[in-house]
Amino acid sequence: MDMSTRKALGKVPELTLMFWVIKIAATTLGETGGDAVSMSMQLGYLAGTAIFAVLFLAAVAAQIRARAFHPLLYWTTIIATTTVGTTLADFADRSLGIGYAGGSALLLALLLGTLYAWHRALGSVAVSSIDTPKAEMFYWLTIMFSQTLGTALGDWTADTAGLGYTGAALVFGALLAALAAAYHWTRVSRTLLFWAAFILTRPLGAVVGDFLDKPLSAGGLALSRYGASAALLGFITAALLLSRQPAAGRAH
């Protein structure tokens, strides 16, 4: 690879179908893994958030220091954002007593505020613009808030709205299908579609994760959170080893 080619590549993956498959698996792992630490280990949401926040900050620091795209490092950071997002959303929704609606509204405001600050500071929130440490910091902060919001939305839809885990999964799956159709057959901003899809894959993963590990009486399969997390981690690892994860170009 010559110098001009290296300079044309970013530090995030190309947006392929496999990207979204791994993203959904990673968000599901975030739900089961976050619940395993905060609930199964009985550490609570605040302690779980503190643990995952340290892992998240360490992963982001390593990602920013890296000089090229490394799939394993990138997806480790994604998993770190989705686990801290799970415990942080549960802390906001339950421990703070503001409920799913209040938690979703708060997290939506934080997400939109981050996107606004990112755009004001750098002029773009597109994946193709992530070529400086400052842009990467905004990127990972936005992803963390999107993961947290997605957890709250998933819980709100499945529990408060009464759709259950299967019904909520169908709703979010249909919304993602609509975004895919918009991508292929409309001229809607690709940046807008990316962030909308990125946000919506999180509640899909959240309700699938809850479906796997919640009790039968609550509509789940009552699987072990540890077992489900290990299986998901194994799937993600195999997908990364067996599939090619190219770095995104600076312009899609």
C-alpha positions in Angstrom: 0.0 0.0 0.0 1.5 3.3 -1.0 1.5 6.5 1.0 -1.3 8.1 -1.0 -3.5 5.1 -0.3 -2.7 5.1 3.4 -3.7 8.8 3.6 -7.0 8.1 1.9 -8.1 5.7 4.6 -9.7 6.5 7.9 -9.7 4.8 11.3 -13.3 3.5 11.2 -14.6 0.5 9.1 -16.3 0.7 5.8 -20.1 0.7 6.1 -20.8 -2.8 4.7 -23.6 -5.3 5.6 -21.2 -7.1 7.9 -20.6 -3.8 9.8 -24.3 -3.7 10.7 -24.5 -7.4 11.5 -21.6 -7.1 14.0 -23.0 -3.8 15.3 -26.3 -5.5 16.2 -24.4 -8.4 17.8 -22.2 -5.9 19.8 -25.2 -4.0 21.0 -26.9 -7.2 22.1 -23.7 -8.2 23.9 -23.7 -4.8 25.6 -27.2 -5.5 27.0 -26.4 -9.0 28.3 -22.9 -8.0 29.5 -24.0 -4.8 31.2 -26.9 -6.7 33.0 -24.5 -9.5 34.0 -22.3 -7.0 35.9 -25.0 -4.8 37.3 -27.6 -7.5 38.1 -26.1 -11.0 38.1 -23.0 -9.8 40.0 -25.3 -7.5 42.1 -22.9 -4.6 41.8 -25.7 -2.2 40.9 -26.0 0.3 38.1 -23.7 3.0 39.5 -20.8 0.6 40.2 -21.4 -1.1 36.8 -21.3 2.3 35.1 -18.1 3.2 36.8 -16.4 0.0 35.8 -17.5 0.2 32.2 -16.7 3.9 32.0 -13.1 3.1 32.9 -13.0 0.5 30.1 -14.6 2.9 27.7 -12.1 5.7 28.4 -9.2 3.3 28.1 -10.5 1.9 24.8 -11.1 5.3 23.3 -7.7 6.5 24.3 -6.1 3.5 22.6 -8.3 4.0 19.5 -7.3 7.7 19.2 -3.6 6.8 19.7 -3.7 4.2 17.0 -2.3 5.4 13.6 -4.5 3.1 11.5 -7.7 1.2 11.6 -7.6 -2.0 13.7 -10.8 -4.0 13.6 -10.3 -5.7 16.9 -9.6 -2.4 18.7 -12.5 -0.6 17.0 -15.0 -3.2 17.9 -13.7 -3.5 21.4 -14.4 0.2 21.8 -17.9 -0.2 20.3 -18.6 -3.0 22.9 -17.2 -0.7 25.6 -19.7 2.1 24.6 -22.6 -0.3 24.5 -21.9 -1.9 27.9 -21.5 1.5 29.6 -24.6 2.7 27.7 -26.6 -0.2 29.2 -25.7 0.5 32.8 -25.8 4.3 32.4 -29.3 4.2 30.9 -30.5 1.8 33.6 -29.1 4.1 36.2 -30.8 7.2 34.7 -34.1 5.4 34.1 -34.3 3.5 37.4 -31.9 4.8 40.1 -32.6 8.4 39.3 -36.4 7.7 39.2 -37.1 9.6 36.0 -38.5 6.6 34.2 -37.9 5.4 30.6 -39.6 8.5 29.1 -37.5 10.9 31.2 -34.3 9.0 30.6 -34.9 8.8 26.9 -35.6 12.6 26.7 -32.5 13.4 28.7 -30.3 11.2 26.6 -31.8 12.4 23.4 -30.9 16.0 24.5 -27.3 14.9 25.3 -27.0 13.2 21.9 -28.3 16.1 19.9 -26.2 18.5 21.9 -23.1 16.5 21.2 -23.9 16.4 17.4 -24.5 20.1 17.4 -21.2 20.9 19.2 -19.4 18.5 16.9 -20.8 20.2 13.8 -20.1 23.7 15.2 -16.6 22.8 16.0 -15.6 20.9 12.8 -18.3 21.6 10.2 -19.3 18.0 9.7 -20.6 15.0 11.6 -20.0 12.6 8.7 -18.0 9.4 9.2 -15.8 10.6 6.3 -14.7 13.6 8.4 -13.2 11.5 11.2 -9.5 12.2 10.5 -8.3 14.0 13.6 -8.1 13.2 17.4 -10.7 15.9 18.0 -13.1 14.4 15.5 -12.6 11.0 17.0 -13.4 12.3 20.5 -16.7 13.7 19.2 -17.4 10.5 17.3 -16.9 8.2 20.3 -18.9 10.6 22.6 -21.7 10.6 20.1 -21.6 6.9 19.9 -21.7 6.4 23.6 -24.8 8.7 24.0 -26.5 6.9 21.1 -25.9 3.6 22.7 -27.3 4.9 26.0 -30.3 6.4 24.3 -30.9 3.2 22.4 -31.0 1.2 25.7 -33.6 3.5 27.2 -35.7 3.4 24.0 -35.6 -0.3 23.9 -36.8 -0.7 27.5 -39.4 2.0 27.0 -40.8 0.3 23.9 -40.8 -3.2 25.3 -42.0 -2.4 28.8 -43.9 0.9 29.0 -45.4 0.7 25.6 -46.3 -3.0 26.3 -45.0 -4.4 23.0 -42.8 -7.0 24.7 -39.4 -8.0 23.5 -40.6 -9.7 20.3 -42.9 -6.8 19.4 -40.3 -4.2 20.0 -37.7 -6.1 18.0 -40.2 -6.2 15.0 -40.8 -2.4 15.4 -37.1 -1.5 15.4 -36.3 -4.1 12.6 -39.0 -2.5 10.5 -37.6 1.0 11.1 -34.1 -0.2 10.1 -35.6 -1.7 6.9 -37.2 1.6 6.1 -33.8 3.3 6.5 -32.2 0.8 4.2 -34.9 1.5 1.6 -34.3 5.2 2.0 -30.6 4.6 1.5 -31.1 2.7 -1.7 -34.0 4.5 -3.3 -33.8 8.1 -2.1 -31.3 11.0 -1.8 -31.7 11.5 1.9 -28.5 12.6 3.6 -26.3 9.6 4.0 -24.9 11.1 7.3 -28.5 11.4 8.6 -29.3 7.9 7.6 -26.1 6.6 9.2 -26.7 8.1 12.6 -30.4 7.1 12.5 -29.4 3.5 11.8 -26.7 3.6 14.4 -29.1 4.7 17.0 -31.9 2.3 16.1 -29.6 -0.8 16.1 -29.0 -0.2 19.8 -32.7 -0.6 21.0 -32.9 -3.6 18.6 -29.9 -5.1 20.4 -31.3 -4.1 23.8 -34.6 -5.9 23.3 -33.0 -9.0 21.8 -30.6 -9.1 24.7 -33.5 -8.8 27.2 -35.3 -11.5 25.3 -32.4 -13.8 25.7 -31.8 -13.3 29.5 -35.1 -12.2 31.1 -37.2 -14.7 33.0 -39.9 -16.8 31.2 -42.5 -15.0 33.2 -41.4 -11.7 31.7 -41.4 -13.0 28.2 -37.8 -13.9 27.9 -35.9 -17.1 27.4 -34.2 -17.1 30.8 -30.8 -17.8 29.4 -27.7 -17.2 31.5 -26.4 -13.7 31.0 -22.9 -15.1 31.1 -23.6 -17.8 28.6 -25.4 -15.4 26.2 -22.6 -12.9 26.5 -20.0 -15.5 25.8 -21.9 -16.8 22.7 -22.3 -13.3 21.4 -18.6 -12.5 22.0 -17.7 -15.7 20.2 -19.9 -14.8 17.2 -18.3 -11.3 16.9 -14.8 -12.7 17.1 -15.6 -15.3 14.4 -17.2 -12.6 12.2 -14.1 -10.4 12.5 -11.7 -13.3 11.8 -13.7 -14.7 8.8 -14.8 -11.4 7.2 -12.7 -8.6 5.7 -13.2 -5.3 7.6 -11.7 -2.6 5.3 -11.0 0.8 6.6 -13.4 3.5 5.4 -12.2 6.0 2.8 -12.2 9.6 3.8 -15.1 10.1 1.4 -17.8 7.5 1.0 
